[in-house]
Amino acid sequence: MTRVFVFTNHKGGVGKSTSATNTALGIAGMLRRAGAPNSRVLLIDTDSQAHATLVTTGTKDYGTDNSLYTVLMADRQNAAQTLLNCIVQSTWDADLHVLPGSPMLEGAERELMGIAGAPYRLADPLSRIINRYAAVVIDTRPSFSLMTEMGLIAATDAIVPVEPRYLETVGLMSVIGKINDIREGWRQPNLRVSGILITKMNTRIRGHNHLLDELKTHTVLGKLLVGIIPANEAVSYAHQNHQSVFNYDPQAPASKAYAQFVGKLVQRIAKGGV
């Protein structure tokens, strides 16, 4: 089964798009270096701001005819082919493909509201073409909207990126609860919360260390910690230059941390997600 990793959190600015894009590229590169027969990775951008699309393709000038919006509005019988038609190759790597986001997605939520089966408008066509890819990574908007729900329903593994200042256990348990509600409510037994990824960690800030220590000792959340990405200016500079952090500065602390995190995901892919 192809693993589908969705990055989600209802808070903005926690590094969802940065994590999704660098993870997608990292998986493709790591699989290729390992000699995997298939190292293609599909990045799906469900956010109307389309930051993931912009940095990986150099533009976010996608709309009614060539984006995720097109797929969501397509007739169901044609949706899988429409999805294939809308996929573009990223400028980062030949094995990283992108289903672009678009500002049109803002209106898509209103257009699809109340339509039977709307939450499956991504999962259904994706399931028909997914065997072309070794993995899929989905970036979501900072809210539990219909678009985010679609991303979760299409996924097998939910990753929650979070800044240290938002590490309060009550808030994190709320996010995890919402993901589990979608798993149970929409009968998606393959969906699970697979990890908490801490971003922008600054060990010189006492509060960051305190909250991290609390997380590690939490009976539920402590077991979900899968990575810690340090605060690193290389991330900002890479983003500004529409580059991955790996390409911008392979030796940067954030690059090394993302590589460790990606390594864990690749191990799951190799083991079939166990």
Protein Blocks (a to p, Z undefined) as FASTA:
>chain_A
ZZddddddfbehiopmmmmmmmmmmmmmmmmmnopablcdcdddfbfklmmmmmmnopac
dcfklcfklmmmpcfklmmmmmmmmpccdfkbmklccddddfklmmmmmmmgopahklmm
mmmmmmmmmmmpfbdcdddddbddfklmmmmmmpmbdcddddfklmpfklmmmmmmmmmm
mmmmnopakbccfbdcdehiafkbmklmmmmmmmmmpmklmmmpgbdcdddfklmmmmmn
opafklmommbmklmmmmmmmmmmmmmmmnnoZZ
